[in-house]
Amino acid sequence: MNRFQIQMTGMKQDDFAEMVAEEVERALAHYDEAINRPTMVSVGKIAGSIASAVILLSPKHQRAIDAIHADLPGLASKFVRALAAEAARRSEAGTGGATGLPAASLADIDGPVSSPPRADDLESMLIEDWAGRVAGSTYLEENLRIARSTLHRWQRRNEVIALRKGGRKHVFPLAQFIDGRPVAGIRDVLSLIGNPRLAWLWLTRPAAQLDGRIPIDLLRQDQVEDVVEAARAFAPG
């Protein structure tokens, strides 16, 4: 159910949240009979609140969430851990009825998103988990008609982002290509953010330097100058 359907049926946001919460409670009860009722209710309320909030987001912010879909499981785990830690703190302090997370807990949740990731962290992650759709030279030659020699020339000139995937093999994020060519501005970004993995991660996430817009989307719209200036502001050192 989307925002339009909610408006057409006259369903209120609270009613939608309650409906999601009930479905989540039923799913939890079916999955694990040992889980206690208060926990099921709490989890259902969390899920319902998040679902109803997402439905009412603007298309811009929905796209921003889509852009970090690979990170969502990890963010959700950190969120739940922060909730558990806060619950334990309140229990020990005898303030179980208080509302709202303290600033320290929110910082624990938000920190990994706002802090620039380290290249070492990306090296230990599977490319498919964070880079989006990627392909090797064979796929690009057969489907985008990019000759291997052309692809290698672009790679030598830093006109295309190539991500190492085991040994000497490289794969290429597909979002950087339009009409069989890499978008303009890739070389400029790589000259500022030297590590290809870090550069591609920055290109595909909402950038604070661009008011939450996604750099690769802007490059695809020929807004090269804005992206280069933002990359210069982001670049370490």
N, C-alpha and C positions, 0 to 999 in steps of 0.2 A: 504494500500500500504506500503510495507516494503522497506528497503534500496536496496535490490536486484532488486525489481521491478522498483524503481526509476532509477537505473543504466541501466537496460535493455531498458527502454522506452526513455532514454536520457533526462528525465526531470531534470531540475536543482533544487537545493534546494530552491532558491528564488521562482521558479514557483510553487513548491509544497506548500510552505508557502502561496502563493497568492491563490492557489486553496482552501486550508483549510480556509483561511480568508473569502473568498466569501461564502463558505458553512455556516460558523458561522454567517455571516451577514444575510443571508437568514433565518436561524433558529431564530435569534433574532427578525427579522422583523415579522416573522410568530407568534412568541410567544407573543410579546408585540408591538403593533402598535404605542404606545405612545413614545417608546424610540427614542431619536434623532439620526439623521444620523451620526454626528461626533463620538458619543459614540459607535455606531455599528461598524464603521470603526476601531476605536481604539481597541475594544475588538477583532475584527477579526484579526487584525495584531498581537496582543498578542498571540492568539490561534495558528495562523499560524506559528509564530516564534518558539513557544514551540514545536509544533508538528514536524516541520522540524528538530529541534535540537535533539529531542528524537530519531527520525528515524536514525540519524547518530551516535548515541552513540554506544560504543562497547557493546558486549553481557554482559560483566562484569558489566558495569554501568547500563544497562537495568535491570539486575537482582537486582541491588541495589535499583532501583526505585520500582520494584515489591515488594521488602521486606517492603517498607513503604507505600504500597497502602492504608492502613487504615487511614494513617495520611494525605493523599493528599488533601481531601476537606478542612481540617483546614489550611493546609499550603497555599492552593490557596486563601482562604479568607484573610489570613494575607498578602499575596502578593498583592492582590487587594487593601486592606486597605492602605498598604504602598504606592502604586501607587497614590491612591487618596490623601493621605496626602502630597506626594511630589508635585502633580499637584497644590494643594491648596497653598503650600508654594511658588512655582514658580509664581503662579498667583499674589500673594500678593507682591512678590519681583519684578514682571515685567520681569521674565526670562523664559517665556513660551517656548522659542525656544531652551533652553539648552538641552543637551543630557546626559543620564546616571543618575542613582540614586546616591545620596550622601552616604557616608559610614554609616551614622547613620541609614538611611532607610534600607540598606542591613543588618545591624546588627539586626534591628527589625525583619526582615524576617528569618534570619538564627539562631537567638538566641535559639528558642525553640528546634531546631533540634540538635544543638551541645551541649546544656546544659543537664546534666544528669536529667532525669525526677524524680519527687518526688513520693514516694510510695503513699502519700495521693492523688495525682492526679489520679493514676491508680485505686485506690479504688472507685473513683466516675465514672469510665468509664465502659461501658459494655465490658465484656470479648471478645465478638465476634468482637468488633470494633478494637482491637489491638493485640490479641493473636493468630490469625489464627484459624485453625480448632481445636476444642477441643471435647472431648467426656467423658461421664461418665463411671462408672465401668461396667454397663450392656453392653454397646457397645463394650468395650474393651474385655469383656469376650466372647461375641458372635462372634466378628469379628477378633480379634487378639489372641483369645484363652488364654487370661491372666486371671487366676483365681483371684477372689476378694481377697482371702487371700494373694496371691503373691503380688498383687497390694498394699495392705495395708502394707505388710512388706517392700516393696520398699519405700513407703511413710514414714514410721517410720524411716527408715535409710537414708532419704534424697537422695535416689538414683533416684527419679523421682520427677518432678515438678508437684505439685497439686495446682490448683487455686480455692480458695473458691468462690462459686457462690450461695449466699443467704443461710442463716441459717448455717447448718453444711454440706451442700452438696459441693463436690469438683468435678472439671472437670480436665481433663489431656490433655495438648497439644499433638496432634498426631505426630508432627514433631520430638519429642524426642524419638520415638520408631523405632527400626529396628529389623525385624524378631521377633516381640513380646517381645522385651526387650528394656529397656531405654539405650540410648547410654552412653558410659563411659564418665566420667567427670562431670556429673550433680551434684554429691555430692560435688565435689571440688568447683564448681562454687557457689553452695548454701552455702558452708562454708564461702565463701568470700563475697557474696552478699546475705545477710540473708533473705531479703524479696523475696518470690517466684515470685511475680508479677514483681518486678523490675529486678530480675534475668532473667526471661523469656523475658522481653522486651529487655534487653541487648543482650541476646542470639540470638534474631531474627532480629536485626538491624545491618547494617554495622557498624563495630567498628573501631574507629580511632586507637585504640591500635593494630589492626590487618590490618592496611592499607586499611580499607574499606571492608574487607572481613566479612562475616556473621558467628559469632561464632558457631551457631548450625550446619551450613553446615560443618565446620571444625571438629566438634565432630563426625558427621556422617562419616567423612573420617579418624577417629581415630587420629586426630591431637590434642590430649588432652593437651599435655604440652604447646603448643602455646596458647590455649584458657585459660588455668588456669593462665598463666603468664599475659595475657591480662586482665583477670578478677581481678587479684590482683592489677593491675595498675588502673583499673576503680573503684574498691570498695571504697565506701566513708570512710573517716577517715584513 
